[in-house]
Amino acid sequence: MTSTGTSSSRHLLAAVRAATGHSLATYAKAVAERAAGLGYGGMAFRREKVARWEAGATPEMPAQLAMADLHGVDPEQVRARGWPDWLLLIFS
């Protein structure tokens, strides 16, 4: 993960949150609000959910697409690159 300037033990999502100034809770809320705005339905916004993603759990596709939209990443890139590799596009 040298392109993000993070250590190898730090998850890309943690680097994204740090770069955007989000706490676990504010990021969870931003993703949930974006998911609702995109028509993916209600999504619980709990900080524990983001912590699980950073610990290695793979978010469901609606959550990934909401995150991608939040950061201006093309949904096709999310599908093509997979989790968490598409997060690198946020830094490019």
Secondary structure as UniProt FT lines:
FT   HELIX           2..4
FT   TURN            8..9
FT   HELIX           12..20
FT   HELIX           24..37
FT   TURN            38..39
FT   HELIX           47..54
FT   TURN            55..56
FT   HELIX           61..71
FT   HELIX           75..81
FT   TURN            83..84
FT   HELIX           85..91
//
